[in-house]
Amino acid sequence: MTYDPRTAVIHSASAQLTALTGAEIRVTDEGGSVRVEAPVTDALLRHWTAAVSVFYLGSEFGLSDTEAGQFVWIRFDLGKGTRP
């Protein structure tokens, strides 16, 4: 088994978001990228500065409003030569 730094960064970001939100996150393979989503919780808002540092681990990040509430998301491009 070889070490994949991109996978390690995705796992790290997922674990950090889980800890910061206190909630379950969702990881989705988008074919060429991975998207990590987490609900915006009071716990996340209290630790927003730490959360922003996690967001910058990805290629893109944002905030989505849905009927179920607000979610933050981070996309990690898996293509050659991209940031993890």
Protein Blocks (a to p, Z undefined) as FASTA:
>chain_A
ZZdfklmmmmmmmmmmmmmnopacddddeehiacddddddfklmmmmmmmmmmmmmpmbd
cddddfkbccddddddfbehiaZZ
